[in-house]
Amino acid sequence: MATPIDFNSVLDTSNLKDRSVLITGAASGIGLACAIKMAEAGAIVTMADLHDTAGGVIQGILAEKNLFDMVPATLPNPGDTPPPAPSFACVSVNLEAVYNTCYLALHHFRLPRAAATTFKPSIVLIASLAAYIGYPYSTTYSMSKFGVRGLLYSLRERAMHSSIRINLVAPWYVDTGIAKQPDFVEDNGAVLNIIGFVSMDRVVDAVVRFASVQELCGRSVGIFPKGSEDLLDDLEGGYGGAIVSKHMREVQAVVVQEMQKQMQT
Ligand SMILES: NC(=O)c1ccc[n+]([C@@H]2O[C@H](COP(=O)([O-])OP(=O)(O)OC[C@H]3O[C@@H](n4cnc5c(N)ncnc54)[C@H](O)[C@@H]3O)[C@@H](O)[C@H]2O)c1
């Protein structure tokens, strides 16, 4: 098993100086924070987004509800045609776009000029803890994030043989534009009032660490309320789900205890 990564150790970002970095979804939230940090480290950052400036309305990342709740439970006309097909936008934004971006990144990384440099280029996937556990409020969100983890598992070995690295960051809730959507607040507000968000700094640190530390490939980190922890996904077959589920049981216990307290007062 690989040695656990210490996400509290001091990070040296000097090898990012003058490196080219492309960040998708960079106009706000996690993408923007990573872009700023990479630029501070001296990287040449290209920011890609649907919007030119921060604060655009976010469509797609968390577009659909649980499939069970999306099903009409009544027929408009008894015996009529089946209900219309459900929308799938979240998978298109969160998975198909990531798949396409990985394809383009691998193309550029494999060009002879890039392959000749000693720096090992890197893809950092932003998944979510919902990549390991079912997120009950959106089926397509969970599906898409499980799919992003599938990209990590399926690509990492082949990529590593060409000195290309791929790693994954799985955050708990972070206070960004997504967290301000009314549906999100309605679904997650009670838990967030008890547990709170994780800090953006810890998410950014993990992203920058994976981008710069040359030894890291095929790894993942959970950004948990209690701290950032190596999920122990590795090329030797470690499986991050066990660590995520341990943390989620702890979170659930705190939420249940707090809710019981509130009901008694
Ligand atoms: N905020 C959280 O609680 C949280 C937790 C876990 C994972 N994540 C993941 O982090 C990533 C970033 O989310 P965030 O919280 O920073 O959200 P955010 O809403 O602050 O930023 C998302 C950005 O992506 C852009 N975007 C949306 N669709 C796009 C598209 N098709 N092409 C290009 N850009 C597009 C938006 O314009 C926006 O600037 C997402 O993949 C999200 O699932 C977020």
The ligand as a Gaussian input file, in Angstrom:
#p B3LYP/6-31G(d) Opt

LIG

0 1
 N      -19.255000      23.627000      -3.539000
 C      -19.325000      22.410000      -3.055000
 O      -19.906000      22.163000      -1.984000
 C      -18.660000      21.269000      -3.788000
 C      -18.421000      20.088000      -3.081000
 C      -17.840000      19.031000      -3.753000
 C      -17.484000      19.162000      -5.087000
 N      -17.724000      20.336000      -5.738000
 C      -17.379000      20.401000      -7.160000
 O      -16.497000      21.464000      -7.383000
 C      -16.629000      21.892000      -8.744000
 C      -16.715000      23.406000      -8.769000
 O      -17.864000      23.810000      -8.085000
 P      -17.930000      25.151000      -7.218000
 O      -18.472000      24.770000      -5.898000
 O      -16.661000      25.894000      -7.297000
 O      -19.094000      25.871000      -7.985000
 P      -19.237000      27.344000      -8.535000
 O      -20.658000      27.391000      -8.884000
 O      -18.696000      28.373000      -7.627000
 O      -18.332000      27.355000      -9.843000
 C      -18.609000      26.581000     -10.956000
 C      -18.139000      27.315000     -12.188000
 O      -18.299000      26.415000     -13.300000
 C      -18.803000      27.159000     -14.382000
 N      -19.489000      26.259000     -15.297000
 C      -20.694000      25.670000     -15.131000
 N      -20.971000      24.920000     -16.198000
 C      -19.915000      25.042000     -17.051000
 C      -19.635000      24.538000     -18.327000
 N      -20.492000      23.736000     -18.976000
 N      -18.448000      24.863000     -18.908000
 C      -17.570000      25.696000     -18.279000
 N      -17.803000      26.221000     -17.056000
 C      -18.958000      25.896000     -16.461000
 C      -19.739000      28.182000     -13.761000
 O      -19.952000      29.269000     -14.633000
 C      -18.962000      28.578000     -12.503000
 O      -18.107000      29.667000     -12.730000
 C      -17.861000      21.183000      -9.296000
 O      -17.440000      20.084000     -10.070000
 C      -18.567000      20.692000      -8.044000
 O      -19.340000      19.540000      -8.283000
 C      -18.309000      21.403000      -5.110000

